């Protein structure tokens, strides 16, 4: 899917807004700067939520992919 190696993977499939983003924020808090979090979500609202959150933070989305079921984010902690 992506060649980016994640330091931590978080599966928030089946959770609805705002839980995917809240759990991702908690996971990012547990990482050191420049570590990478991979998030797998199924909530369509996560696409907007994650991009807005990243634009308002020091974090960076290194890659984003989606298929017919899931949304995948590779987030570098800022």
Secondary structure, 3 states (H helix, E strand, C coil): CCCCCCCEEEECCCCCCCHHHHHHHHHHHCCCCCCEEEEEECCCHHHHHHHHHHHCCCCEEEEEEECCCCEEEEEECC
